[in-house]
Amino acid sequence: MRRRSPVINSSDHMEKGVNKPQHSRICVLGLLCAFFWGVLFYFHFVVIGGRTFQVTSVSFDSSSIPVIRPVTTSRPKVDVNRVEVVDDDKLEIRDLNVDKKLDNMVSDHVPEFGNRDDKNDFSYTKRVTNDDRSEIRDMNVVKKLDNVVSDHQPESVTEHVTEQDGDRGDKSGYRFMKALRTVENKSDPCGGRYVYVHDLPSRFNEDMLKECRSLSKWTNMCKFTTNAGLGPPLDNTEGVFSDDGWYATNQFAVDVIFSNRMKQYECLTNDSSLAAAIFVPFYAGFDIARYLWGYNISMRDAASLDIVDWLQKRPEWGIMGGKDHFLVAGRITWDFRRLSEEETDWGNKLLFLPAAKNMSMLVVESSPWNANDFAIPYPTYFHPSKDFEVFAWQDRMMSLDRKWLFCFAGAPRPDNPKSIRGQIIDQCKNSNVGKLLECDLGESKCHSPSSIMQMFQSSVFCLQPQGDSYTRRSAFDSMLAGCIPVFFHPGSAYTQYTWHLPKNYTKYSVFIPEDDLRKRNISIEERLSQIPQDQVKMMREEVINLIPRLIYADPRSKLDSHKDAFDVSVQAIIDKVTRLRKDMIEGRTHDDFIEELSWKYALLDEGEYVGVHEWDPFFSKPKPNDGNSDSDASAAEAAKNSWKNEQREHS
């Protein structure tokens, strides 16, 4: 066997001699492998995935990122999970759940920070690439988040945010913001003046009128509820009145007069979100009048509890918890402020109910120590339907010849040792320039509107001491006659009718403190005679100019040039609610408000603070252990006495 000779293979020689080409081939194979996987990953994540994000730097404040809260509404739901593709400069999001995706977008591409109160500035630009390769550049997070919601939901959905949301500092979250913004619409004459009226079940109003004989124990109120609450027309055979607009109006008929007058209000709305105030047409005065005598407290309180329960279930109540609601009760406040649960105690507890404390109640006499009632004028006999009737009456009152320096229409109060009526009656009898119309038993002229108005028209000053309570209807009858009122207690007018009468009481009245008669026995004739004639003339002019504000126009019509007592009252309520809403927005709480000093606040000018007042002695409340009766209890007793006098008048 031949042995093959060793021969060096040329290829082996080349490999041994050339190592560098061998390593190059390995690198090329590696690069080809990496390129293959790169192409594979690119195809999978880019072409198939079709979506990339690139973060650059655009500044925004982390604390300003809005929280999109769910909103409860009855409007149709909008599908915000799909947004159409639009042009290059508009937002493009496909199959995007707004609440989750946008939040994720922020959290995935913004550096993490501790809490939303941090003031660090970050920048955020988002690029969205889809099959059409559309781009979104320089998107401000706050703006775009708002736009996504507002562009794809009904415009007013976001208005229905709860009051609690507003309390967190978002001013636009208050449910009354829409009403406040109506003021900005200069083309709307009702902007900021809209009133929403609750459509109450008839048991709270109209049913009472159907049972009008039960509205008073001694008076048949049926005739007084005719003519929209004005009562029967007055006969003018003596020429005391003008030809039109005069009615035998009951002094406690404001409930129905005001409600009927509201039907003529020019800015009523069916949309409570526009309302500057919300009216509750509950005949609270008629209700309590039915049950004051001979009924237990359960019966007296029944309708009050019922109306409060009904209101609290309404969505309108939730706007401000009832603080934008108001109602009218044509009686003195003490009929609604029962102090205890004793059956012998007077009245009902409407104004002490927690919900009622949020509302505003308009009464003919308010409490100086409470903040939820406001005094409006007693109704007079004059209810004009045309402006010229008011002008003609004012001109006539200005030109009258008044032969008496002062007069008084009323009865003594022998059972009340603090009453000064006895001294007033004596001075009227003993004066040659004083006129007296006694209203004691058997004196029918005192109950004749013609006799009363005739005396007032022929007098320069009309004496208006306290009645059984602070106030009297007679004060408004006298001013209607152009007679300058003389008051003896600031609670008879000055701290009561602050919406309707000037703060400067010296412009239209004379004040003689009760103690001047009770302790010093001053002469009324001498005091009034010392007033200069020029001043008397200016005071009379002021009184006559006030007449439109003190009367209630015929509810079946409306005056064009004058604001009557109704108009003044409604505007005052609207102003009150508007101030409260602005306080809520600005976070003002008025924690320093002292309710027991409520009578002082209405007398303050802008920027003034509650302090010592010259009338403090008139409204100081005795302490329970000082041996004197509490003022509230005394007032309630006075309310009871006023009913006794009504019984006497109609016996």
Secondary structure by P-SEA (a helix, b strand, c coil): cccccccccaaaaaaaacaaaaaaaaaaaaaaaaaaaaaaaaaaccccccbbbbbbbbbbbccccccccccccccccccccccccccccbbbbcccccccaaaaaaaacccccccccccbbbbbbbbbbcccccccccccaaaaaaaaaaacccccccccccaaaaaaccccccccccccccccccccccccbbbbbbbccccccaaaaaacccccccccccccccccccccccccccccccccccccccccaaaaaaaaaaaaccccccccccccccccccaaaaaaaaccccccccccaaaaaaaaaaaaacccccccccccbbbbbcccccccccccccccccccccccccccccbbbbccccccccccbbbbbccccbbbccaaaaaaaaaaaaaccccccccccccccccccccaaaaaaaaaaacccbbbbcccccccccccaaaaaaaaaaccbbbbccccccccaaaaaaaaacbbbbbccccccccccccccccccccccccccccccccccccaaaaaaaccaaaaaaaaaaaaaaccccccccccccccccccaaaaaaaaaaaaaaaaaaaaaaccccccccccaaaaaaacccccccccccccccccccccccccccaaaaaaaaaaaaaaaaaaaac
